[in-house]
Amino acid sequence: MWLVEDDASVPEELLCDYFEGIDDECTYGEIPDDDCPFVDLMHALNDLQFLDDQLRSFRWNLGQCIPNITLSSNEFSLLRKQRKIESLIIHTDVYCDDGVGSVDLVQFPDLRSLSWKGLNKYSDFECLKDCIRAHGNRLVSLTLDLVDWYRAKDIWTDGFRRQSDEAMPDNFLVQRIMNPEAEDEKVILQSLEYLDLSAISFENADIDMPVLFNTENLRTLKLRKCIGPLKWLELVSSSGKMTELKSFELVLTNSGPINTMKAICNFIERAPKLEILCLMLRRPINWESLISTICRCSSLTRLVMHSLADEGNQVLGGEGMPWPSGLERLLQDKQLACFGSSTPPGELASQLQVLQARPLCKLLHIRATGEAMLNMYYLNICHSSYQPFAIDKFAEWAFSADGLPKLTVLAWGDFSHEGHYSEYNVLLCRSETGYRRLNPSDISLWDLVNDNMDMLAACPFAELTDLLSDDYI
């Protein structure tokens, strides 16, 4: 039986008031009151008539501004009586106006998992601070993506100066947001097992980081395009303690100091239970040291390796990785179940064909970035390393008697950003005549793909802000 209260229905004029001033992305003009965005959506959600405390998760993954009536604490919020929510996924537009999208996370005392991409206002950071103070010690999973650290810093600084004469912190996120003091005791995310940070700065904050984020007990750690993460990794390594990590992903888009690889290798060695390792590093890379370290990871079953040559080259970004010396030894010794690379299909085939013992991977991912896939699909522009039908030639060999004997699925393309480029990707499997595309009825094969989607989506090259422009190609 649905519980419906008289005040559950929200007048359309009130909904429109909430959306006044939002720019129309297509016309860049004011949206008329009688054509407010999301009004129909809000009414549809309201008509579902959820029971009080029925929902356990909520996802706003549209990449657009959150209507005030969705996650705010006012009396008309659609989630005001859903206090048992345990998981929230929020993906907002980083260019929302200050008056749009009020969010209150304190109202969800059972919150265990929070993913927020696109924090864009001073009020967003204050909301996050209040959430950490109220529920931080119970959070098991935390994902934060600021998209652009320097822009986020400027926004917070401007808002802070309007309200306070205090000295500016060296690192606002760590010192003011993630580590607020409650009754003179610092909040520690003691239950945290999954941590995914993008476009975060670790500068002037590395001493607090390992303890704050419960690093020694994390099961999954993802650091994507962050500023200065190596000092944090060094602190964890220098503690002399082993971590509980089973999955580690690191994306470095800037050339690091000469000791970059040493810091990465030392950190990997502190994770004896590591099963999944995903790396995208900027050249030059000391492959010998890295591969030697990976070979000693006794529990490793899935490996992704990408490299960046020219960050300004959108077609080559993360692609065209030359075959690292010693990789063939790693593939033979480790016998990985899943392997991902941005080595072009032709070069990858030539390297694998000379191996006496073929790798036994079940899932192989050859990545071309979404930008490259779009260029090939719409503009017929192919980089020399990614000629038309190159993946077909590779598949013909890989699924042959002379190919990869255990290969079950060959994935080609860019699986990042929750399938944003999915219509251009290719999934191939073995058939009686050689190979074919996966069919909807291939349940076990789709299970293999879905079970390894974290690996397929690892180390994204495109930024969140790039995705909208892709839609207009």
C-alpha positions as CSV (number, residue, x, y, z in Angstrom):
1,M,0.0,0.0,0.0
2,W,1.4,3.4,-1.0
3,L,1.4,6.2,1.5
4,V,0.3,9.5,-0.1
5,E,0.1,12.7,1.9
6,D,-1.9,15.7,0.9
7,D,1.1,17.9,0.6
8,A,3.1,15.5,-1.5
9,S,2.0,17.1,-4.7
10,V,4.1,20.1,-5.6
11,P,2.5,22.9,-7.8
12,E,4.1,23.4,-11.2
13,E,4.5,27.1,-10.5
14,L,6.6,26.3,-7.5
15,L,8.8,24.0,-9.6
16,C,9.3,26.7,-12.1
17,D,10.4,29.1,-9.4
18,Y,13.2,26.7,-8.6
19,F,14.4,26.7,-12.2
20,E,14.3,30.4,-12.9
21,G,17.6,31.7,-14.2
22,I,18.9,28.5,-15.6
23,D,20.5,29.1,-18.9
24,D,19.3,27.0,-21.9
25,E,22.4,25.2,-23.1
26,C,21.2,25.3,-26.6
27,T,20.1,28.9,-26.9
28,Y,22.2,30.4,-24.0
29,G,19.1,32.4,-23.1
30,E,16.6,32.5,-20.3
31,I,14.1,29.6,-20.3
32,P,10.5,30.7,-20.2
33,D,8.6,30.0,-17.0
34,D,6.1,27.8,-18.8
35,D,9.0,25.6,-20.2
36,C,11.0,24.9,-17.0
37,P,13.4,22.0,-17.4
38,F,12.8,18.9,-15.3
39,V,9.2,19.8,-14.4
40,D,7.8,16.7,-16.1
41,L,10.6,14.6,-14.5
42,M,9.9,15.9,-11.1
43,H,6.2,15.3,-11.5
44,A,6.9,11.7,-12.7
45,L,9.1,11.1,-9.7
46,N,6.5,12.5,-7.4
47,D,3.8,10.3,-9.0
48,L,5.7,7.2,-8.0
49,Q,4.6,7.8,-4.5
50,F,7.5,6.2,-2.7
51,L,6.8,5.0,0.8
52,D,8.7,6.8,3.5
53,D,12.2,5.5,3.8
54,Q,11.7,3.1,0.9
55,L,14.7,4.2,-1.2
56,R,18.2,2.8,-0.5
57,S,20.0,4.6,-3.4
58,F,19.6,7.6,-5.6
59,R,21.5,8.5,-8.7
60,W,21.6,11.9,-10.4
61,N,23.9,11.1,-13.3
62,L,22.7,13.6,-16.0
63,G,25.7,15.9,-15.8
64,Q,23.3,18.8,-15.3
65,C,22.4,21.1,-12.5
66,I,20.5,19.5,-9.7
67,P,17.0,21.0,-9.2
68,N,16.7,22.5,-5.8
69,I,13.6,20.4,-5.2
70,T,15.6,17.1,-5.4
71,L,18.3,17.0,-2.7
72,S,17.7,20.1,-0.7
73,S,16.4,20.1,2.9
74,N,13.3,22.2,2.2
75,E,9.8,20.9,2.8
76,F,9.2,20.2,-0.9
77,S,12.3,18.1,-1.5
78,L,11.4,14.8,-3.2
79,L,13.8,12.9,-0.9
80,R,12.9,14.6,2.4
81,K,11.3,11.4,3.7
82,Q,13.9,9.0,2.3
83,R,16.3,9.1,5.3
84,K,17.4,5.4,4.8
85,I,19.3,6.2,1.6
86,E,22.7,4.5,1.8
87,S,24.2,5.3,-1.6
88,L,24.2,8.6,-3.5
89,I,25.7,9.2,-7.0
90,I,25.7,12.8,-8.1
91,H,27.1,14.1,-11.4
92,T,26.5,17.8,-11.9
93,D,27.4,20.4,-14.4
94,V,30.5,22.3,-13.2
95,Y,29.1,25.6,-14.6
96,C,25.8,25.7,-12.6
97,D,24.9,29.1,-11.1
98,D,25.3,29.7,-7.4
99,G,21.6,29.8,-6.8
100,V,20.9,26.5,-8.5
101,G,21.1,23.0,-7.0
102,S,21.0,23.2,-3.2
103,V,22.2,20.0,-1.7
104,D,21.9,18.7,1.8
105,L,23.6,15.3,2.6
106,V,23.3,15.5,6.4
107,Q,19.7,14.5,6.1
108,F,20.8,10.9,5.2
109,P,22.2,9.4,8.4
110,D,22.6,5.9,6.8
111,L,24.8,7.2,4.0
112,R,27.6,4.7,3.3
113,S,28.6,5.5,-0.3
114,L,29.0,8.9,-1.9
115,S,30.0,9.7,-5.4
116,W,30.1,13.4,-6.4
117,K,31.5,14.5,-9.7
118,G,31.5,18.2,-10.7
119,L,31.4,20.1,-7.4
120,N,31.1,23.6,-8.6
121,K,29.9,26.0,-5.9
122,Y,31.1,27.2,-2.5
123,S,27.8,25.7,-1.1
124,D,28.8,22.3,-2.6
125,F,32.0,22.2,-0.6
126,E,30.2,23.3,2.5
127,C,27.7,20.6,2.0
128,L,30.5,18.0,1.6
129,K,32.1,19.3,4.8
130,D,28.9,19.0,6.8
131,C,28.5,15.4,5.4
132,I,32.0,14.4,6.4
133,R,31.5,15.8,9.8
134,A,28.2,14.1,10.3
135,H,28.7,10.8,8.5
136,G,32.5,10.5,7.6
137,N,33.3,7.8,10.1
138,R,30.6,5.6,8.5
139,L,31.4,6.1,4.9
140,V,32.7,3.0,3.2
141,S,33.0,4.4,-0.4
142,L,33.9,7.9,-1.5
143,T,34.3,9.3,-5.0
144,L,35.1,12.9,-5.7
145,D,35.9,14.6,-9.0
146,L,36.6,18.4,-9.0
147,V,37.2,18.3,-12.7
148,D,39.5,21.4,-12.5
149,W,41.4,21.9,-9.2
150,Y,42.4,25.5,-9.8
151,R,38.9,26.5,-10.8
152,A,37.5,24.8,-7.7
153,K,40.1,26.4,-5.5
154,D,39.2,29.9,-6.9
155,I,35.5,29.3,-6.3
156,W,36.0,28.2,-2.7
157,T,38.4,31.0,-2.0
158,D,36.0,33.6,-3.3
159,G,33.2,32.2,-1.1
160,F,35.4,31.9,1.9
161,R,36.6,35.5,1.7
162,R,33.0,36.7,1.6
163,Q,32.3,35.1,4.9
164,S,35.5,35.0,6.9
165,D,38.6,37.1,7.8
166,E,40.6,34.0,8.7
167,A,43.9,33.1,7.0
168,M,43.5,31.1,3.9
169,P,44.5,27.4,4.2
170,D,47.3,26.0,2.2
171,N,45.0,23.3,0.9
172,F,41.3,24.1,1.3
173,L,39.9,20.6,0.5
174,V,42.0,18.7,2.9
175,Q,42.3,21.2,5.7
176,R,38.8,22.8,5.6
177,I,36.5,20.3,3.9
178,M,37.7,16.8,4.3
179,N,39.2,17.2,7.7
180,P,36.9,19.5,9.7
181,E,37.4,19.5,13.4
182,A,34.4,18.4,15.4
183,E,34.7,19.2,19.1
184,D,38.5,19.5,18.8
185,E,38.8,16.0,17.3
186,K,39.7,15.5,13.7
187,V,37.3,13.4,11.7
188,I,38.9,10.2,10.3
189,L,37.2,8.2,7.6
190,Q,37.9,5.0,9.6
191,S,35.4,2.8,7.7
192,L,36.6,3.8,4.2
193,E,37.4,0.9,1.9
194,Y,36.9,2.5,-1.6
195,L,38.5,5.8,-2.5
196,D,38.4,7.4,-6.0
197,L,39.8,11.0,-6.3
198,S,40.1,13.0,-9.5
199,A,41.5,16.5,-10.0
200,I,42.5,16.8,-6.3
201,S,45.6,18.5,-5.0
202,F,47.8,16.8,-2.4
203,E,50.2,19.7,-2.1
204,N,50.6,21.0,1.5
205,A,48.4,18.2,2.7
206,D,50.3,15.0,2.4
207,I,51.0,14.5,6.1
208,D,47.3,14.4,6.9
209,M,46.2,12.2,3.9
210,P,47.2,8.7,4.9
211,V,45.5,8.8,8.3
212,L,42.5,10.8,7.1
213,F,41.6,8.4,4.3
214,N,42.4,5.2,6.2
215,T,45.0,4.3,3.6
216,E,46.3,1.2,5.3
217,N,42.9,-0.4,5.2
218,L,41.6,0.7,1.8
219,R,40.7,-2.1,-0.6
220,T,40.5,0.2,-3.7
221,L,42.4,3.4,-4.4
222,K,42.0,5.4,-7.6
223,L,44.0,8.6,-8.1
224,R,43.2,10.3,-11.4
225,K,44.9,13.4,-12.7
226,C,45.6,14.7,-9.2
227,I,48.3,17.2,-8.3
228,G,51.2,16.0,-6.2
229,P,50.0,12.5,-5.2
230,L,53.6,11.0,-5.1
231,K,54.4,12.4,-1.7
232,W,51.3,10.7,-0.3
233,L,52.4,7.4,-1.9
234,E,55.9,7.9,-0.4
235,L,54.5,8.5,3.0
236,V,52.5,5.3,2.9
237,S,55.5,3.4,1.7
238,S,57.9,4.9,4.3
239,S,55.6,3.8,7.1
240,G,56.9,0.3,6.8
241,K,53.3,-1.1,7.0
242,M,51.6,-3.2,4.3
243,T,48.3,-2.1,2.9
244,E,45.2,-4.1,2.2
245,L,44.8,-2.8,-1.3
246,K,43.3,-5.2,-3.9
247,S,42.9,-2.6,-6.7
248,F,45.1,0.4,-7.5
249,E,44.6,2.9,-10.3
250,L,47.0,5.8,-11.0
251,V,46.7,8.4,-13.7
252,L,49.6,10.9,-14.0
253,T,49.2,13.5,-16.8
254,N,52.2,15.6,-15.9
255,S,55.8,14.7,-16.2
256,G,57.0,13.8,-12.7
257,P,60.4,14.1,-11.1
258,I,63.2,11.6,-11.7
259,N,62.1,9.5,-8.7
260,T,58.5,9.2,-9.9
261,M,58.8,5.5,-10.8
262,K,60.6,4.7,-7.6
263,A,57.7,6.1,-5.6
264,I,55.2,4.2,-7.6
265,C,57.1,0.9,-7.4
266,N,57.6,1.3,-3.7
267,F,53.9,1.8,-3.1
268,I,53.0,-1.2,-5.2
269,E,55.4,-3.3,-3.1
270,R,53.4,-2.3,0.0
271,A,50.3,-4.0,-1.5
272,P,51.0,-7.7,-1.4
273,K,47.3,-8.5,-2.0
274,L,47.0,-6.4,-5.2
275,E,44.8,-8.1,-7.8
276,I,44.1,-5.2,-10.2
277,L,46.6,-2.6,-11.3
278,C,45.8,0.2,-13.8
279,L,48.3,2.8,-14.8
280,M,48.5,5.7,-17.2
281,L,51.8,7.5,-17.0
282,R,53.5,10.2,-18.9
283,R,56.7,9.4,-20.8
284,P,59.6,8.9,-20.3
285,I,58.8,5.7,-18.2
286,N,61.3,3.4,-16.6
287,W,59.6,0.3,-17.9
288,E,62.3,-2.1,-16.7
289,S,61.8,-1.0,-13.0
290,L,58.0,-1.0,-13.3
291,I,57.7,-4.4,-15.0
292,S,60.1,-5.9,-12.6
293,T,58.0,-4.7,-9.7
294,I,54.7,-5.9,-11.3
295,C,56.2,-9.3,-11.8
296,R,56.6,-9.7,-8.1
297,C,52.9,-9.1,-7.5
298,S,51.9,-12.6,-6.7
299,S,48.1,-12.0,-6.5
300,L,47.8,-9.9,-9.7
301,T,45.2,-11.1,-12.2
302,R,44.3,-7.9,-14.1
303,L,46.6,-5.3,-15.6
304,V,46.0,-2.1,-17.5
305,M,49.0,-0.1,-18.9
306,H,48.7,3.1,-20.9
307,S,51.2,5.9,-21.5
308,L,50.9,9.6,-22.6
309,A,53.2,11.1,-25.1
310,D,51.7,14.5,-26.0
311,E,48.9,15.8,-23.8
312,G,47.9,18.3,-26.5
313,N,47.4,15.6,-29.1
314,Q,43.8,14.5,-28.6
315,V,44.0,11.7,-31.1
316,L,47.2,10.2,-29.7
317,G,46.3,10.8,-26.1
318,G,46.9,7.6,-24.2
319,E,47.3,5.7,-27.4
320,G,50.2,4.4,-29.5
321,M,52.1,3.0,-26.5
322,P,55.3,1.4,-27.7
323,W,55.8,-2.1,-26.6
324,P,57.7,-1.9,-23.3
325,S,60.9,-4.0,-23.0
326,G,60.2,-6.9,-20.7
327,L,56.4,-6.9,-21.1
328,E,56.4,-10.2,-22.9
329,R,58.1,-11.8,-19.8
330,L,55.4,-10.3,-17.6
331,L,52.6,-11.6,-19.8
332,Q,54.1,-15.1,-19.9
333,D,55.1,-15.3,-16.2
334,K,51.9,-13.8,-14.7
335,Q,49.4,-15.4,-17.0
336,L,46.9,-12.6,-16.4
337,A,43.2,-13.2,-16.8
338,C,42.6,-9.7,-18.2
339,F,45.0,-7.3,-19.9
340,G,44.5,-3.8,-21.2
341,S,46.8,-1.8,-23.4
342,S,46.9,1.2,-25.8
343,T,49.5,-0.5,-28.0
344,P,48.0,-0.4,-31.6
345,P,46.5,-3.7,-32.8
346,G,49.2,-4.2,-35.5
347,E,52.1,-3.8,-33.2
348,L,50.5,-5.7,-30.4
349,A,49.9,-8.7,-32.7
350,S,53.5,-8.7,-33.9
351,Q,54.8,-8.7,-30.3
352,L,52.4,-11.5,-29.1
353,Q,53.1,-13.7,-32.2
354,V,56.7,-14.2,-31.3
355,L,56.1,-15.4,-27.8
356,Q,56.7,-19.1,-27.4
357,A,54.1,-19.4,-24.6
358,R,51.0,-17.5,-25.5
359,P,49.3,-15.3,-22.8
360,L,46.3,-17.0,-21.3
361,C,44.1,-13.9,-20.8
362,K,40.4,-14.3,-21.2
363,L,39.7,-10.6,-21.7
364,L,41.9,-8.4,-23.8
365,H,41.2,-4.7,-24.2
366,I,42.9,-2.6,-26.9
367,R,42.1,1.0,-26.2
368,A,41.5,3.8,-28.6
369,T,40.3,7.0,-26.9
370,G,36.8,8.3,-27.4
371,E,38.2,11.2,-29.4
372,A,40.0,8.9,-31.8
373,M,36.9,6.7,-32.1
374,L,34.7,9.7,-32.9
375,N,37.2,10.9,-35.5
376,M,37.2,7.5,-37.1
377,Y,33.4,7.1,-37.0
378,Y,32.3,10.6,-38.1
379,L,35.2,12.2,-39.9
380,N,37.0,9.1,-41.4
381,I,40.2,10.5,-39.8
382,C,42.5,7.7,-38.6
383,H,45.9,8.0,-37.0
384,S,48.6,6.0,-38.8
385,S,48.6,3.5,-35.8
386,Y,44.9,2.9,-36.1
387,Q,44.1,2.0,-39.7
388,P,40.6,0.8,-40.7
389,F,40.1,-2.9,-40.1
390,A,43.2,-3.1,-37.9
391,I,41.2,-4.6,-35.1
392,D,39.6,-7.1,-37.5
393,K,43.0,-8.3,-38.6
394,F,44.0,-8.6,-35.0
395,A,40.9,-10.5,-34.1
396,E,41.3,-12.9,-37.0
397,W,44.7,-13.9,-35.6
398,A,43.8,-13.7,-31.9
399,F,40.9,-16.1,-32.3
400,S,42.7,-18.5,-34.6
401,A,44.5,-21.8,-33.7
402,D,47.8,-19.9,-33.6
403,G,46.4,-17.0,-31.5
404,L,45.5,-16.6,-27.9
405,P,44.1,-20.0,-26.7
406,K,42.1,-18.7,-23.8
407,L,40.8,-15.5,-25.3
408,T,37.1,-15.2,-24.7
409,V,36.3,-11.5,-25.4
410,L,38.3,-8.9,-27.3
411,A,37.3,-5.3,-26.4
412,W,38.2,-2.4,-28.7
413,G,37.5,1.3,-27.9
414,D,36.9,3.6,-24.9
415,F,34.8,2.2,-22.1
416,S,35.3,5.2,-19.7
417,H,32.8,7.6,-18.3
418,E,30.0,4.9,-17.8
419,G,29.7,4.0,-21.4
420,H,29.7,7.5,-23.0
421,Y,31.4,6.1,-26.1
422,S,29.6,2.7,-26.0
423,E,28.0,3.0,-29.5
424,Y,31.5,3.2,-31.1
425,N,33.1,0.4,-29.1
426,V,33.5,-3.2,-30.4
427,L,33.2,-6.4,-28.4
428,L,34.3,-9.6,-30.3
429,C,34.2,-13.3,-29.3
430,R,35.2,-16.6,-30.8
431,S,32.9,-18.3,-33.4
432,E,32.9,-21.4,-35.5
433,T,34.2,-19.4,-38.5
434,G,36.7,-17.3,-36.5
435,Y,35.1,-14.4,-34.6
436,R,32.0,-12.3,-34.3
437,R,30.4,-9.5,-32.3
438,L,28.8,-10.3,-29.0
439,N,25.0,-10.9,-29.2
440,P,22.5,-9.9,-26.5
441,S,22.0,-13.6,-25.8
442,D,25.7,-14.2,-24.9
443,I,24.9,-14.0,-21.2
444,S,28.2,-15.5,-19.9
445,L,30.3,-13.3,-22.2
446,W,28.4,-10.2,-21.0
447,D,29.0,-11.3,-17.4
448,L,32.7,-11.4,-18.2
449,V,32.6,-7.9,-19.6
450,N,30.5,-6.4,-16.8
451,D,32.5,-8.1,-14.1
452,N,35.6,-6.4,-15.5
453,M,34.1,-3.0,-16.4
454,D,36.3,-1.3,-13.8
455,M,39.3,-2.5,-15.8
456,L,37.9,-1.6,-19.1
457,A,36.9,1.9,-17.9
458,A,40.2,2.6,-16.1
459,C,42.5,5.5,-16.7
460,P,40.1,7.7,-18.7
461,F,41.7,10.2,-21.0
462,A,38.8,12.5,-21.6
463,E,37.7,15.0,-19.0
464,L,34.1,15.3,-17.8
465,T,33.9,18.7,-19.6
466,D,34.9,17.1,-22.9
467,L,31.9,14.8,-22.9
468,L,29.3,17.5,-23.7
469,S,31.2,18.7,-26.8
470,D,31.4,15.1,-28.1
471,D,27.6,15.0,-28.2
472,Y,27.5,17.7,-30.9
473,I,30.0,16.1,-33.3
